[in-house]
Amino acid sequence: MKEEQSRERQRIWDSLPEGEVYHAPTDPDDFFKGIKYDISPRQFGLRVRKHDMYCELGGPRHRYSSFFFIEVVNDADEIEDGRVEVIGPEIKDIEGKSFPFGFWIRYSGEQLTEDYLDLLTRWTYFALEEGEGWMLLNTRDTIWLRLHKKDAAKHDFKHLGQAMINLCKIQFPLVEKADVKILIATDELGGAEVTKGIVDNVCVPYWERLDEQARRFSDEDVDTFYGCTICQTFAPSHVCVVAPDRPPYCGIITWIGAKVMCDLDPYGYIFEMPLGECVDPWGGEYTGVNEKIYEKSNRSYKRVVMYSSITYPQTNCGCFEAAIFYIPEVDGLGLVDRRYSGDTPLGLTFSKLAGLISGGLQNHGYCGISFRTPRSKKFVRADGGWSRIVWIPKEYKQMLAEAVPAEMVDKIATEDDCTDPEELKAFLKRVNHPVVGLWKNKEEPEPIKIPPPNTDWVVKDERIARERGRKLLEPAEKEV
């Protein structure tokens, strides 16, 4: 399968329309020659508002149909080192416009393997994340870029491609050759249809194979998790825990990738989290993880229950691909992803919900997640697992089809069924959703008393919350 995928990627790479070719310098002394904009940590986390925007690429306007795809190519002969090809208009020609886009970057090296892919991705992203004037949000196929008006004159796509591949080369010497294609998908080039085709036929198969490899590890298989604090530039107390069963919200790295990055740079923003004693095997709480979180969060919070979104969940930065939210009217949990633009049963869109729960606080009952998180065997296990999920947008539910238990598929509502809490309550009763068993006389929900952000639970209320999660999972446990 790996070889077949590689051949198909090469075929599609070769079949793309011809663009303007630029040969970036391959001599290290000239790696950044001609690049006019600054690349530094001072730029990290820039937000460009609509009124300051020179141009926009990807994002919600195009239903997140764009992509940032990085691959490791085994056959170095397939790569023309330093080749940057821009397919479509240049930056100077798209002022005030918005297009779907694709960045396809390829790396090769004698000792370079896919184990280094997370590191390659991070260093490539830095050309934008730390690039003067650029706003970069999200990852993979939910990518969203904006360029600030005041910096637009310093930029063009050919030098952006140069910055991406040469920044990675200079930071990671195992990269020996690199090339890139930048596709700005105007209507004449096929628009979102062409970028979505590449996502479906190139990116997704590659990502799914890598994700499947990552899922071969479970939390019980390791004695160390990893932490990440890169988002503290805009969420000062946020610490992300990277575990085999708990990928980071941004979706950029896996536990394997975090291990490689920490081994190569032990003093960087990725660091070891020795587990210590497991004080709650079911919820996933460890003394060592808690101690490291307290240290790295500027002593802002002390506990994280790994497999819960209700009691002491991880903090939220702002980069999460999707989110879990508590719906008090039904005592259940909903999921929503970035692609969904409508209202949730909370009466909030994803963007409004994200604005409320991001910034580094520990929001009990609200938790950012990666697209991959619901595929974990330990997904919100402390809250009742899939038996607590009551609502998911239709498109996201379809994406998770293999992860949703067969007996739950028809019992989880979508926007086609309802978004109003009272209608959701009626739906859950009609389909006999497991969460109805938590209601008083199976008629009226009794909402949990959730504490404000960054505060501790009342012991009695925490016990009630945890008991409800266990009750939902008792039937499944008995079957096993």
N, C-alpha and C positions, 0 to 999 in steps of 0.2 A: 504493500500500500504506500509506503514512504516513497519508493522509487516512482510509482505511478503518479503520485501527487507532484513530485518534482518535475517530471516530464510535462505534466499538464500546466504547471506554473510557467515553465519555460515557453511552452506553446503560446499561452496567453500573453506573456511578456513580449514575445516577438510579433504578435498580431495587433498590438496597440498601434493607433495612428502615429505617423512620424511627426516629431516635433523639432524644435530648435535644440541642437546639441551644443553643449559647452563642456570643455575639458578642464576640469578643476586641477589645480596644481597637485602633484603627487610627491614632490620634494618636501619633507617636513619643514624646512626653512621657509617655504612659501605657502604652507597650508591655508593661511588666512589672508593671503594677498588679495586685495580687491574688495574685501568685505568691509563695509562702511559702518555697520552698526555694532554696538557694544554687546558682548555676551558676558554676563556676570551674575552672581547670586543676588545682586541688588534689584534685578528685574523680576525675580521669581514671584509668581502669584499675581501678576498684573491683571487688572480687570479693565476692559475697554467698553464703556457704555455706548449705546447706540448713537448718541449725538456726537461722540468723539471718533466714530468708526470711519476709517478710510475704505476698507473693504472687509468682506466676511467670507469665510470658507466653511462649509459644513454646518453642523448644528441643527437646531430644531426646525428652522425654516425649510430644510430639505429632508425632514424626518430622519435625521441621522443616517443618511445613506452614503456618507463619505468614509474614508479609511486611512489609517496610518499603519502600513504593513511592513514589517521587518523580517527578513528570513536569512538563514545561514545556508549558503550554497556550497556543496561539497566539491563540485567541479570548478576549479578556479578559472579554467579556460572559458567558461561562460560569461565571466565578468571582464569588462574593459575598465580597468582601474581609473577612477576619476571622472568617468563619464556621467554627465548630468544632462538629462533630456527633459525639456519643458514642453509638454503637449497642451496647447491652448494659449490663451493670452498671458502677457506678462503683467506684473503688478501695476505698472504705469497705465495700463489700458483698462483697469477694472475699478476705477474710483467710484465709490457709492454703490457697488454691485455686490451680489451674493451668489456663490456658485457651490455646487457639490464639488468635491475634490478627492484626489488620492495621492498619497506619498508612498511609493514602493521602493524600499531601500534594501539592497542586497550586500551581504558581507561574506568574505571567504578568508581562510587562512589555514595553514597546514595543521595547526593545533586547535583551530576554532571549531567548537561543536555547539549543538543546540542548548547544551547546559548553560551556555553563556548568554542566551538570548535575552533574558531579563536585564542583564547588565547593558547589553548593546542597545536595548530599547530605551533605557533610562538615559544613556549618554546621547543618543540621537535626539531624544525629546528636549534635551537641554538647549539645543540650538534655538528652540522656540520658547521653552519655559523660562530660560534666562536671556532670551533675545530681546533687545531693546525695541519696545513698541508692540510686541506680540502678546496677545492673550491666547493661552491654550487651556482648554478644558476637556476633560475626559480622555478616553483612550480608544484604541482599536477602531471599531466602526461607529462609535458615538462621538467622534472627535469634533471639536468646534474651535475655530480660529477667528480672531479679529485682529486687525492692524490699526494702530492709532494714527490719526491724521498727522500729528506733529512729527512722526518718525517715518512716514511713508516714503519720503524722498531717498532715504538711505537703503531702501530694500528693492530687491528683485529676486525672482524665483531661482535663477541660476546660481546666485551666490548663497541663497538659502540652502540649496542642495549641497553646495560646496561645504558650508558650515556644518551641516548634519553629518556628512561622512567623514570629514577631516577632524571634527571634534571627537568623534568616536575613535578614530585612528590614533590620535595623539594621547588619548587617555587609556587606550586599551591596545597595546602593541601586538596582541595576537591577530588583530585585523591586518591583513596584508593587502587585500584588494576590496574595493567597494564601488558600486555605481547606484544610480537612483533615477527613477522616472517620476516626474511631477505632472499630474493630470489635473487640469482645471476644466471641469466638465460643463462647458457651455452647451446650449441647446443644439448647436451644430455638431457637437461631438457626441451627443446622446444624453446629456444631462445626467440626472440621478439614475436613469435606467442603466447606463454603462457602468457607473461606479457600483451600483447595487449588484450587477452581474459579476464584477470582480470580487466583491465581498463574498458572495454566495459560492463562487466556483474556485476562488484562490485562497482568500483569507480564512473563512470559516473552517474548511477541512484541515488547514494547517494548525489553526488554534485549537480545534477540537482534539486533534491527535496529541498535541502538547499538554492540553488540560487532562486528557485521559492518563498520560504518563504521570502527571502530578498527583492524580487521585489514587495512584497505587500506594502512596504513603498515607498513613492515618496518624492521628495524634499519639496513639499508644505506641507507635513504632519509633518514636524519637524521644530524646531526653532534653531537647532544647528547642524552644520557639525563637522567633526573631522579632525585633521591634523596628519600627520605621518612624522617623520624626521629620521627614522632609517637608511635610505640610505645615510645620510650626511657624513658617513665615507668615501665614494668614490664619492659622488656628493654633495659637501659642501653647495651649495645654494638651493638644491632641497627640496621642501615641497609638499607632496601629500595631496590633499583634498579628504576626504572620505565622500561621500554623498550617500543617497539611490539610486539616479539615476546615480551615478558616482563612481563605485568601483575602488579601487587603481589598478595601472598598474600591480602589481605583482600577483594579484589575490588571495592573501593569506587571506585577511579579507573583511568583509562587513561593512556597517554602523552599523548594530546591534552588530557585533563583536567588532568594534572600541568603541562603547558605553560601552560595558561590560569591555573592557580592561582599558578604561579611568576611569571608576567607581572604579575599583580595584586598579589602580595605577595612580592617578591623576597627579603625578609628572614625569611620564615616557615619552617615545618618542611619545605616542599617547596623544593628547590634544584637548580640546574643541575649536571650532571655532564658536562663536556666529555670527549669520548672519548679524545683523545690518540692515541697510536699503537696500532694493533691488533696485539698480539703473538701472537694465536692466533685466526685467523679462524674455524676450525672449532669451537672450544670457546666462543668469544666472550669473550676477555679483552683489556682495554684498559688502557693505562697511566694515562690520565686518570681512569677509573672507580676503579682501584685506589688512586690517590692520594687521591681524595675519600673513599673508604670508610675508608682509614686515618685521615684527619683526623676524620671524623664519628663513627667508632666508638670514640672515646677512645683511639685508637691500639691497638686490640685485635686487629685482623687486617688483612692487607695484600693479599690476593688474592681475587678472585671470578671463577670461570669460569661465564659466564652460562648456557650450555647443558649444564650437568652437575649431577647430583645426587650424584655420587660424589667427584669431585676438586674441592675448593674451591667448594662450592655457596654460595649466599647464606645468611646467618644466618636463624634462625627466631625470630619474635616470640612468637606464640601465637594470632594472629588468622587463621591460614591456614584456607582452606575445605577443603583436602585435603592429602595428603602423599604423597611418594615415599619408599620405603624399600628398602634393599638386603637381599636374602635370601641369606646366604652359602651355605646348603645347596644352592642351585641356580645361584649366581652370576648371579642375575637381579634385576630390580626389580619391586616391587609398587606399586600405587596404592590409597589408601583415602580415603574422604570422610567428612565429619561425620555423614552420615545413616546410615552403616553402624554398627551397634552390636555386631556379632559379633567373633570373633577373626580376626586376620590370620595368615598363615603364620609370623609372628614369635611367635605366642602372645600377642599384645597387641591390645587394642581400640584404636580411634582415640584415645579420650580418654587412655588410658595412654601410647600412643606420643607424643601431643602433649605430655603432661606431661614426657616424657623429653627431647624435642628442642627445646622452646621456651625462651625466656629470653634469647635474644640470642647464643647460641654458634653457631659454625660446625661443624655436625655432618656430617662426611664420610660420605656414604652415606645421609643422611636430609635431606629438604628439603621445606619447606612449599610449597604451590602454590595458585593460584586455580583454581576450576573451569574457567576459560577457558584455562589454560596448556597443557593437552594438545592444544588445537586449533592451536597454533603450529606452523609448518613446522620450527622449530628445537627442538622439544620434546626435551629430554635428548639432543641430537644427539651430543654428545661421548661419551655412554655407549652409543651404539648405537641411539638412537631407539626406535621402537615394537618393533624386533626384540629389545630387552632387557626389555620388559615381559612379565611372566609371570603376573600375578595382579591382578584388579580385582574388587571387589564387583559383583554382577550389576546392581544398579540403576544404579550409576555407569557401568558399561560400556555400558548402554543409553543413558545420557545422552550418552556420547561416541561413539555409533555412527557419526556422520559423520566423526569424526576418526581412528578406528581403520582402518588399511589393510585392504582386503578379505581379503588373504591371511593376516592375523593374527587375524581375528575368532574363529575356532574354535581357535586355538592359545593363547589367553590364558584361563587358568582363572578360575573364580569360586568363591564359597563353596559353590555347589552341586556343584562338582567335588571340591574339597578345601580344607582349611586346614592340614593336617599337612604339614610340609616333605618327608617321605619320599613321601607320596602325590602331592605336587606334582611331585617328581622323576620319578615313574613316569608321571604325566600328560604332562609335557613330552617325555619319550622317546616315548610312544605317539603323540603328534600331530606329532612331529618339529619341535619348536619351534627356531627359529634359534639360541637360546642353547645348545642341546645341542652345537652345533658348537664351542663354546668349551671343552667338557669334555675331559678326558684320555681319548683313544680313544673319545670320545662316550659315555662310561660314567659317569665320576666328575667332578663339578665340582671346580675348584681355586679356593677363595675368595680374593679379593683381600685383601691385608694392609692393612686400613683403619686409619689412625692415630686416636688419641683426638681428641675435640673440641678445636678451637682450637689444634691443633698442625700442623706442616708435614708433608707427605708425604716419605717417603724417595724420592729421585729415581728409583731403579730401580722401586719399586712404583708410582709415579705413571705411569711410562712403560708398565708392563704394563697398568695400568688403561685408559690411553688407547688402547693398541694393540688391546685387546679391543673397545672401542667402534668403532674404525675397521674392524676385521675384520667386525663384524656388518653394517656399512653398505656394504661393498665390493660385494656383489651388486647392491644398488639403484643404486649409483653407475655400475656397468658398464652396467646397463640404460638409464640416462639417457644 
